[in-house]
Amino acid sequence: MRIEKFPFTAKICSLTAKSCFKISSSAFFFLFILLFQQDASYAVTRAEFLDALFTTGLSYKNIEKPPLPKDVPRTHRFAGTIGSSLKYGLIPAEGNFMPDEAIDGREAVRLALMMMGFGFEASLCESFASMGLEGDAIYSLAYGMKPPAPKRLIKGWTEPLDEKGRNSILSWTRSCKERVIWKKELQKDGINLMLYRQGTGLPESRAGLTGEFAGISAKRPVYIAAVIASQDEIDMTIAFAGTRNGKADLSLIARKENASAAVNGGFFAGRHPAGAVLLDGVHAGKPVKGRPAVAWAQNNGAPIFGDGSVRVGIRAKSGYVPVTRFNSPPPADGAAIYASRVTGEASGIAPDSLVIKTRDGSVIRTWEASELGVDSFRIPPESEAVIARGRASEILSELEPGATLVLISDWIFPAFAGKDYLSQAGPMLISGGVPEDFRDWQGKYSAWFLKKRHPRTIMGTDGKRVFWAVIDGRDPARSLGATMEETREIAGALGLSDAINMDGGGSSQLIWQGLTVNRPSEGKERPLPYGLIMKLKSGRREG
């Protein structure tokens, strides 16, 4: 018998014909304890640890015949919990799981974070680390949570996980299941990012959660990301996709604009905004009566909020022509405005249409559509076009090259006059520091829109700073979203004096320094007609 690992007192006697191994009764007891410790300190495998998290730490329920990673056979002892974790979206579907390999302390903490629904947050922190904004990403996340990961794990961060480490992490996950909060704040180039998460991400909802945003959904996991910047130090614009089909991923729009931050705007239908939009003072969306809007001036990031209802028209010597279409063909006897930054081409133009090309409010050229012999034409960059039919074309036919195109915007909310950018959305959440009454929203918006939990986007101000915030949703593994009342409470918890709900659902997306800092509910970016763009004013860029 040969034992090398464990020190114990023994006496070996060599006799002429035999050898004897003399051990006292107390030494036998000591040997038993050491052998037991040897069993208790073996290296834990990935599959064993995941199963412990699944069943003991988080009390998940197995799914019948779940999908499996390609390197896990159905005969594997822990196939059920591995497959169920995959089905719940708690572990990646790509690549091998390597179930029988030993897991070290750092990897064990990362797997625990994923199983609690913090996989996206872990990946996000790893992106911050690659940007040089923080050190070890997993350490930053795990020890920045309340409750934090056990400090004793640091000593075994890169060593195989033993039984003590396993039990320590399980105890931590059980505590997180009852109550967990994570908040992170970063700053780069003068624009701040705030991330907030409460609640473990479980396939089933959990009760008893409290935290900074507890009022909005105390019994549900919630993830919020917000970009915050001084309104005196930023320029905000609206940028359209500029693609042939009229839509593009927000990340593409942000890159083209060299944006420091970007967020989705108001509602849309197809390739067109569903509501009023101003782009450098040019109308680019059809107004919706009674719907609120946010607006601001060029080179001034201070937003104002009010009723976005407006009547748009063109004044000529012989009369007034209402403009009822924007970047789409006008009706009979009506007029439409096309902007080159929204669409580079006007199509579907009726032969009886009058086409007026303008730049900076001056008429450059006019012609009859029938002269072209086609139903579409290109709109040159930095130009607009007015297309009129019937009675409208008769009134506007007097406009000749060199004439001024008198565009009239009759705003219900007079403060919007002269603003350069505007996006109609809604409802208003807070006005002048006063939360909006839920009863005022009813009848204007559907119950499904107001009362169901969805991803949401908020734009607001505290009087000095601009806030763009998104609430992730439709993801039981990490964030279920918010009702409109809960969205209003989040805006209040952020300290906003004025706030408006923007488009939500799969459109909710927030970009900071080129990185999407939330997880769109469709699992990928939804192509959008336009987005809101934020840049630090020239000369104010910081390291």
C-alpha positions in Angstrom: 0.0 0.0 0.0 1.4 3.4 -1.0 0.0 6.7 0.1 1.9 9.8 -0.9 -0.6 12.7 -0.8 -1.5 12.7 2.8 0.9 13.1 5.8 0.2 10.8 8.7 2.3 9.1 11.5 3.2 5.6 10.6 5.9 3.2 11.6 7.2 0.7 9.2 9.1 -2.3 10.6 11.2 -4.5 8.4 11.6 -8.1 9.6 13.7 -10.8 8.2 10.7 -12.7 6.7 8.1 -10.0 6.5 7.3 -6.3 6.9 4.7 -4.9 9.2 2.9 -1.6 9.0 2.0 -0.4 12.5 -0.6 2.3 12.8 -2.4 3.4 15.9 -6.2 3.5 16.1 -6.1 7.3 16.2 -4.0 7.2 13.0 -6.6 5.1 11.3 -9.2 7.7 12.1 -7.0 10.4 10.8 -6.4 8.5 7.6 -10.2 8.0 7.2 -10.7 11.8 7.5 -8.0 12.5 5.0 -9.3 10.0 2.5 -12.8 11.6 2.9 -11.2 15.0 2.2 -9.6 13.6 -0.9 -13.1 12.6 -2.1 -14.5 16.0 -1.2 -11.7 18.0 -2.9 -11.8 16.5 -6.4 -12.0 18.9 -9.4 -15.6 19.7 -10.3 -16.5 19.2 -14.0 -18.5 21.7 -16.1 -21.5 19.3 -16.2 -21.5 18.6 -12.5 -21.3 22.3 -11.7 -24.1 23.3 -14.1 -26.3 20.6 -12.7 -25.7 21.8 -9.2 -26.6 25.4 -10.3 -29.6 24.2 -12.2 -31.1 22.0 -9.4 -29.7 23.2 -6.1 -28.8 26.8 -6.7 -31.6 28.1 -8.8 -34.3 25.4 -8.7 -35.0 25.2 -12.4 -37.3 22.7 -13.9 -36.1 20.2 -16.6 -37.6 20.3 -20.0 -38.6 17.0 -21.7 -36.3 16.0 -24.6 -34.5 19.4 -24.8 -31.9 20.2 -27.5 -28.3 19.4 -26.6 -24.9 20.9 -27.5 -23.3 18.8 -30.2 -20.7 17.3 -27.8 -23.3 16.1 -25.2 -24.8 12.7 -25.9 -28.3 12.0 -24.7 -26.9 9.2 -22.5 -24.8 11.7 -20.5 -25.7 11.7 -16.8 -26.5 15.5 -16.9 -28.0 15.7 -20.4 -31.3 16.8 -19.1 -30.0 19.9 -17.2 -27.6 20.8 -19.9 -30.3 20.7 -22.6 -32.8 22.5 -20.4 -30.3 25.3 -19.8 -29.7 25.5 -23.5 -33.4 25.7 -24.2 -33.9 28.4 -21.6 -31.2 30.4 -23.3 -28.9 30.4 -20.3 -25.9 28.8 -22.1 -24.8 29.5 -25.7 -26.2 27.3 -28.5 -23.0 27.6 -30.5 -19.9 25.5 -29.9 -19.1 22.6 -27.6 -20.0 22.5 -23.9 -17.2 20.1 -22.9 -19.2 18.6 -20.1 -16.5 16.4 -18.5 -13.7 18.9 -18.4 -12.7 20.4 -15.0 -13.9 24.0 -14.5 -11.7 26.7 -12.8 -12.9 29.3 -10.4 -13.2 32.1 -12.9 -15.1 30.0 -15.4 -17.4 28.7 -12.7 -18.3 32.2 -11.7 -19.0 33.1 -15.3 -21.2 30.0 -15.7 -23.0 30.9 -12.6 -23.6 34.4 -14.0 -25.0 32.9 -17.2 -27.3 30.5 -15.3 -28.7 33.5 -13.4 -29.4 35.3 -16.7 -26.4 37.6 -16.6 -24.7 36.2 -19.7 -25.4 39.3 -21.7 -24.0 41.5 -19.0 -20.9 39.4 -18.7 -20.3 39.7 -22.5 -20.9 43.4 -22.3 -18.3 43.8 -19.5 -15.9 41.8 -21.6 -16.4 44.3 -24.4 -15.7 47.2 -21.9 -12.5 45.4 -20.9 -11.4 45.1 -24.6 -12.0 48.9 -24.9 -9.7 49.4 -21.9 -12.4 50.8 -19.7 -12.0 48.2 -16.9 -9.9 45.2 -15.9 -11.1 41.6 -15.5 -14.7 41.7 -16.8 -16.0 38.7 -14.8 -14.4 40.0 -11.6 -15.9 43.4 -12.2 -19.4 42.0 -12.7 -19.4 39.3 -10.0 -17.9 41.5 -7.3 -19.9 44.5 -8.3 -23.2 42.8 -7.7 -25.2 43.0 -4.4 -24.7 40.4 -3.0 -21.2 40.0 -4.4 -19.5 36.8 -5.3 -17.6 35.2 -2.4 -14.2 36.8 -2.0 -12.5 33.5 -1.2 -12.9 32.5 -4.9 -10.2 35.0 -5.9 -7.5 32.7 -4.5 -8.7 29.9 -6.8 -9.6 32.1 -9.7 -7.5 30.1 -12.2 -7.4 26.8 -10.3 -9.7 23.8 -10.7 -12.9 24.3 -8.7 -13.1 22.1 -5.7 -16.1 21.2 -3.5 -15.7 24.1 -1.2 -15.6 26.5 -4.1 -18.7 24.8 -5.6 -20.7 25.1 -2.4 -19.6 28.7 -2.0 -20.9 29.7 -5.4 -24.1 27.8 -4.9 -24.7 29.7 -1.6 -24.2 32.9 -3.5 -26.6 32.0 -6.3 -29.3 31.1 -3.8 -28.8 34.6 -2.2 -29.0 36.2 -5.7 -32.2 34.3 -6.4 -33.9 36.1 -3.5 -32.5 39.6 -4.2 -29.8 40.9 -6.5 -28.9 44.3 -7.9 -26.2 45.3 -10.3 -25.4 48.9 -11.3 -22.5 50.1 -13.5 -21.5 53.6 -14.6 -18.9 54.4 -17.3 -17.8 57.6 -19.0 -16.0 58.0 -22.3 -15.7 61.1 -24.5 -17.9 63.2 -22.2 -20.9 60.9 -22.5 -22.0 58.7 -19.6 -23.4 55.2 -19.6 -25.5 53.8 -16.8 -26.5 50.1 -16.6 -28.9 48.7 -14.1 -30.1 45.1 -13.5 -32.3 43.7 -10.7 -33.5 40.1 -10.3 -32.1 36.8 -11.4 -33.1 35.8 -14.9 -35.4 32.8 -14.4 -37.7 31.1 -16.9 -40.3 31.6 -14.1 -40.8 35.0 -12.4 -39.5 35.5 -8.9 -41.1 37.4 -6.0 -39.5 39.5 -3.3 -37.1 41.6 -5.4 -36.4 45.1 -4.2 -34.0 47.8 -5.4 -33.5 51.2 -6.9 -36.3 50.6 -9.4 -38.3 48.3 -7.2 -41.5 50.3 -7.7 -41.6 49.6 -11.4 -41.7 45.8 -11.1 -40.6 44.5 -7.7 -41.4 40.9 -8.6 -39.7 40.8 -12.0 -36.2 40.9 -13.4 -35.4 44.2 -15.2 -32.5 45.5 -17.3 -32.1 49.2 -18.0 -29.4 51.0 -20.0 -29.2 54.8 -20.2 -26.9 57.3 -22.0 -26.6 60.6 -20.1 -25.0 63.8 -21.3 -25.0 67.5 -20.5 -27.3 69.1 -23.0 -24.9 72.1 -23.3 -22.0 69.8 -24.5 -23.7 67.7 -27.2 -25.2 68.0 -30.6 -28.2 65.8 -31.4 -29.5 65.1 -34.9 -31.8 62.7 -36.7 -30.3 60.5 -39.3 -32.2 58.4 -41.9 -31.1 55.1 -43.2 -30.4 56.4 -46.7 -30.7 52.9 -48.2 -32.6 51.8 -51.3 -35.3 50.1 -49.2 -35.4 53.0 -46.7 -34.3 51.0 -43.6 -31.0 50.0 -42.0 -29.6 48.6 -38.7 -29.1 51.4 -36.1 -25.4 50.3 -35.8 -24.9 51.1 -39.5 -26.6 54.5 -39.2 -24.5 55.3 -36.2 -21.3 54.3 -37.9 -22.1 56.4 -41.0 -22.8 59.4 -38.7 -19.7 58.8 -36.6 -22.0 58.9 -33.6 -20.9 58.8 -29.9 -24.3 57.4 -29.1 -27.5 56.5 -31.0 -31.0 55.3 -30.1 -34.1 54.4 -32.0 -36.7 57.2 -32.6 -40.4 57.4 -32.9 -42.9 55.0 -34.4 -42.8 53.9 -38.1 -44.7 51.9 -40.6 -42.7 50.2 -43.3 -40.0 52.6 -44.5 -41.9 55.7 -43.3 -42.1 57.4 -39.9 -45.6 57.1 -38.3 -45.7 60.6 -37.1 -44.1 64.0 -37.6 -40.4 64.2 -38.1 -38.2 67.3 -38.7 -34.9 66.8 -40.3 -32.9 70.1 -40.4 -36.2 71.9 -40.5 -37.6 69.8 -43.3 -40.7 67.7 -42.7 -40.0 64.1 -43.2 -43.0 62.3 -41.6 -46.8 62.6 -41.6 -48.1 64.3 -38.4 -50.5 62.5 -36.2 -53.1 64.7 -34.5 -52.8 64.9 -30.7 -49.6 62.9 -30.4 -46.8 64.4 -28.3 -43.3 65.1 -29.7 -39.8 66.0 -28.6 -37.9 68.7 -30.5 -34.6 70.7 -30.3 -32.6 73.2 -32.2 -29.5 72.6 -34.2 -26.3 72.9 -32.1 -28.5 73.0 -28.9 -29.1 69.7 -27.1 -31.9 71.1 -24.9 -35.1 69.2 -25.8 -38.6 70.5 -25.4 -41.8 68.5 -25.3 -45.3 69.2 -26.4 -48.2 68.3 -28.7 -46.7 67.5 -32.1 -49.8 68.2 -34.1 -49.0 70.5 -37.1 -50.6 71.5 -40.4 -48.0 71.8 -43.2 -48.6 73.7 -46.4 -47.1 75.9 -49.1 -48.2 79.5 -49.7 -48.3 80.8 -53.2 -49.7 84.0 -54.7 -52.8 82.2 -56.0 -53.6 80.2 -52.9 -52.5 77.8 -50.2 -51.7 74.1 -50.8 -51.9 71.6 -47.9 -49.0 69.1 -47.8 -50.4 65.7 -46.7 -47.8 63.3 -47.8 -44.1 63.0 -47.0 -41.6 61.0 -49.1 -44.5 59.2 -50.8 -46.7 60.1 -53.8 -49.4 62.8 -53.3 -53.1 62.1 -53.7 -55.2 63.6 -56.4 -55.3 67.4 -56.0 -52.7 67.1 -53.2 -49.0 67.8 -52.6 -46.1 65.9 -51.1 -42.5 66.8 -49.9 -39.5 64.6 -50.6 -36.2 65.0 -48.8 -33.0 63.6 -50.3 -31.6 62.7 -46.8 -34.7 60.5 -46.3 -34.9 58.9 -49.8 -32.7 59.4 -52.8 -35.5 58.6 -55.2 -39.2 59.5 -55.8 -41.1 56.6 -57.3 -44.7 55.9 -58.2 -45.2 59.4 -59.6 -48.4 59.9 -61.6 -47.9 61.4 -65.1 -50.0 64.5 -64.3 -47.7 65.5 -61.4 -45.9 68.8 -61.3 -42.3 68.4 -59.9 -40.6 71.3 -58.2 -36.9 70.8 -57.2 -35.7 73.0 -54.3 -32.6 73.7 -52.3 -32.4 75.7 -49.1 -35.9 76.9 -49.7 -35.4 78.2 -53.3 -36.9 76.8 -56.5 -34.2 75.3 -58.7 -36.3 73.8 -61.5 -39.8 72.7 -62.3 -41.2 70.2 -64.8 -44.1 67.9 -65.6 -43.6 64.3 -64.7 -45.0 63.3 -68.2 -41.9 65.0 -69.7 -39.6 62.2 -68.2 -41.7 59.4 -69.5 -41.0 57.4 -66.3 -42.7 57.2 -62.9 -39.6 57.8 -60.8 -36.6 60.2 -60.6 -33.6 60.8 -58.5 -33.5 63.5 -55.8 -30.0 65.0 -55.7 -28.1 65.3 -52.4 -29.0 68.3 -50.2 -32.2 68.9 -52.2 -35.9 68.5 -51.7 -38.7 68.1 -54.1 -42.4 69.1 -54.0 -44.7 67.0 -56.1 -48.2 68.3 -56.7 -51.3 67.0 -58.6 -54.6 68.5 -59.8 -55.7 71.7 -58.1 -52.4 71.8 -56.0 -50.3 71.7 -59.2 -52.3 74.5 -60.7 -51.6 76.8 -57.7 -47.9 75.9 -57.5 -47.2 76.1 -61.3 -46.6 79.8 -60.9 -43.4 79.0 -59.0 -40.4 79.6 -61.2 -36.6 79.0 -60.8 -35.3 81.5 -58.3 -38.6 81.9 -56.4 -38.8 81.2 -52.7 -40.8 78.2 -51.6 -42.9 79.5 -48.6 -43.4 76.5 -46.4 -45.8 77.0 -43.5 -45.8 74.9 -40.4 -48.8 75.7 -38.2 -47.9 74.1 -34.8 -50.4 73.4 -32.1 -47.5 73.9 -29.7 -46.0 77.2 -30.7 -42.6 76.5 -29.1 -41.9 74.0 -31.8 -41.7 76.8 -34.4 -38.2 77.2 -35.7 -36.9 74.0 -34.3 -34.6 71.9 -36.5 -35.3 68.4 -35.2 -38.5 66.7 -34.0 -39.8 63.3 -33.5 -43.4 62.5 -32.7 -43.9 59.6 -30.3 -45.8 59.1 -27.1 -47.3 59.0 -24.6 -45.7 61.7 -22.5 -44.5 60.1 -19.2 -43.6 63.1 -17.1 -44.3 66.8 -17.9 -42.8 69.6 -15.8 -41.9 67.2 -13.1 -45.5 65.9 -12.8 -46.1 62.2 -13.8 -48.8 61.9 -16.5 -52.1 60.3 -15.5 -52.6 56.8 -16.9 -56.3 57.6 -17.5 -55.3 60.3 -20.0 -53.6 57.6 -22.2 -56.6 55.4 -22.4 -58.6 55.7 -25.6 -55.5 57.1 -27.4 -53.4 53.9 -27.1 -54.4 50.3 -27.0 -54.5 48.3 -23.8 -52.0 45.9 -25.3 -49.6 48.8 -25.8 -50.2 50.3 -22.3 -50.7 47.3 -20.0 -48.5 44.6 -21.4 -44.8 44.4 -20.6 -42.7 45.3 -23.6 -39.2 46.6 -24.3 -39.4 50.4 -24.1 -37.3 53.5 -25.1 -37.4 56.7 -23.2 -36.1 60.2 -24.1 -36.0 62.8 -21.4 -34.2 65.6 -19.5 -33.7 66.6 -15.9 -33.3 70.2 -17.0 -29.5 70.0 -17.5 -28.9 66.6 -19.0 -30.3 64.6 -21.8 -31.3 60.9 -21.1 -31.8 58.1 -23.6 -32.9 55.0 -21.8 -34.0 51.5 -22.9 -35.7 48.8 -20.9 -35.1 45.3 -22.3 -38.1 43.0 -22.5 -39.7 39.8 -23.8 -36.8 37.8 -22.3 -37.7 35.7 -19.2 -34.0 34.8 -18.8 -33.1 38.4 -17.9 -35.7 41.1 -18.4 -39.4 41.0 -19.0 -39.9 44.6 -20.0 -42.3 47.2 -18.5 -45.9 48.3 -18.7 -46.4 52.0 -19.6 -47.0 52.8 -15.9 -43.8 51.1 -15.0 -42.0 52.9 -17.8 -43.2 56.2 -16.3 -41.9 55.1 -12.9 -38.5 54.3 -14.4 -38.4 57.8 -15.9 -39.1 59.2 -12.5 -36.5 57.0 -10.8 -34.0 58.4 -13.3 -34.8 61.9 -12.0 -36.4 63.2 -15.2 -38.5 66.3 -15.2 -39.8 65.7 -18.7 -39.9 62.3 -20.5 -41.6 60.8 -23.5 -42.0 57.2 -24.6 -40.4 56.5 -28.0 -40.9 53.4 -30.2 -40.3 50.2 -28.3 -40.6 46.4 -28.8 -38.0 45.0 -31.2 -37.0 48.6 -32.2 -35.6 49.5 -28.7 -31.9 49.8 -29.1 -29.2 51.9 -27.5 -25.6 52.3 -28.8 -22.8 53.9 -26.8 -19.3 54.3 -28.3 -20.1 51.9 -31.1 -21.4 49.2 -28.8 -25.1 48.1 -28.5 -25.5 48.1 -24.7 -28.9 46.4 -24.6 -30.2 43.2 -26.1 -32.9 43.8 -28.8 -35.8 41.5 -28.1 -35.7 39.8 -31.5 -32.1 38.6 -30.8 -30.8 40.9 -33.5 -31.1 44.5 -34.7 -34.4 45.5 -36.3 -33.8 47.7 -39.4 -35.1 51.2 -38.8 -36.0 54.1 -41.1 -34.1 56.5 -38.8 -32.4 57.0 -35.5 -31.4 59.7 -33.1 -27.7 60.6 -33.1 -25.6 62.2 -30.3 -22.1 63.7 -30.6 -20.0 65.7 -28.2 -19.7 69.3 -29.4 -16.5 70.0 -31.4 -13.6 70.9 -29.0 -15.1 69.2 -26.0 -14.0 65.6 -26.7 -12.3 64.0 -23.8 -10.2 60.8 -23.3 
